[in-house]
Amino acid sequence: MITTIFPTVEILPLPDAQPELEYFDGSTNGAWLDQIRSLSNDRNEEFVFVGGSKEDLAILGERFETEVLIDRFGKDENISATKIREALKMINPKILPQIIKFDYQ
């Protein structure tokens, strides 16, 4: 969905510091952020991470610039990406481009 709306955006896979862990416990945050910084340095680019709340971006925000486009936990918001994806599945793909118009400046 992202590349359809933003065709020039490059999406990179984020490294997993310890893929053998079954449950995320936060113990690998530093190693994970180091790997992302290394990827940023290798590309000679500064990464900006975009998300739906400060909470979603908290760990990344420790070392990188972050941006909340829509605060899904804001005072009048309770946006669930899962609910949005489920609703989009019911829309005929032929008319989806007419329904979703995004004016990003």
C-alpha positions in Angstrom: 0.0 0.0 0.0 2.8 2.4 0.8 4.6 2.1 -2.5 1.3 2.5 -4.4 0.7 5.9 -2.7 4.4 6.9 -2.5 6.1 5.2 -5.5 9.4 7.0 -5.0 9.8 5.9 -1.3 12.2 3.1 -0.8 11.2 0.6 1.9 14.1 -1.2 3.6 13.9 -4.4 5.7 14.9 -3.6 9.3 17.4 -6.0 10.8 16.4 -8.3 13.6 19.1 -8.2 16.3 18.2 -11.7 17.7 15.8 -13.5 15.4 15.8 -16.6 17.6 13.9 -14.8 20.3 10.3 -15.9 20.4 9.0 -12.9 22.3 10.1 -9.3 22.2 11.5 -8.3 25.6 13.3 -5.1 24.8 16.7 -6.5 25.6 17.9 -6.2 22.0 16.8 -2.6 21.5 20.4 -1.2 21.6 21.7 -3.8 19.2 18.8 -3.3 16.8 19.3 0.5 16.8 23.0 0.0 16.2 22.2 -2.1 13.1 19.8 0.5 11.8 22.4 3.2 12.3 24.9 1.1 10.5 22.5 0.7 7.6 21.9 4.5 7.6 25.7 5.1 7.6 26.3 2.6 4.8 23.7 4.4 2.7 25.1 7.8 3.8 21.5 8.9 4.5 19.6 10.1 7.6 16.6 8.0 8.2 13.2 9.4 9.3 10.7 7.0 10.8 7.0 7.7 10.4 4.3 6.2 12.5 0.9 6.5 14.1 1.8 7.5 17.6 4.7 8.6 19.8 4.4 5.2 21.5 4.9 3.3 18.2 8.1 5.3 17.5 9.5 5.5 21.1 12.4 3.2 20.6 13.4 4.5 17.2 13.0 8.1 18.6 15.9 7.4 21.0 18.4 7.8 18.1 16.5 8.8 15.0 14.2 11.5 13.8 10.6 10.4 13.9 7.3 11.9 12.7 3.7 11.2 13.8 1.4 11.9 10.8 -1.8 11.1 12.5 -1.8 10.4 16.3 -4.0 7.3 16.4 -4.3 7.6 20.1 -5.1 11.3 20.0 -8.0 12.8 22.0 -10.6 12.3 19.3 -8.8 9.4 17.5 -8.8 5.7 18.0 -7.6 4.5 14.6 -6.8 0.8 14.1 -4.7 -0.1 11.1 -6.1 -3.6 11.3 -9.7 -2.2 11.0 -8.7 -0.1 8.1 -7.0 -3.0 6.2 -10.1 -5.2 6.9 -12.4 -2.5 5.5 -10.2 -2.0 2.4 -10.4 -5.7 1.6 -14.2 -5.3 1.0 -13.7 -2.6 -1.6 -13.6 -3.6 -5.3 -10.0 -2.9 -6.5 -11.3 -1.2 -9.6 -12.8 1.6 -7.6 -10.2 1.8 -4.8 -8.1 4.5 -6.5 -11.2 6.7 -6.8 -12.0 6.3 -3.1 -8.5 6.9 -1.7 -7.2 10.3 -2.8 -4.1 11.3 -1.0 -2.7 14.8 -1.3 0.7 14.7 0.4 2.7 17.9 0.2 
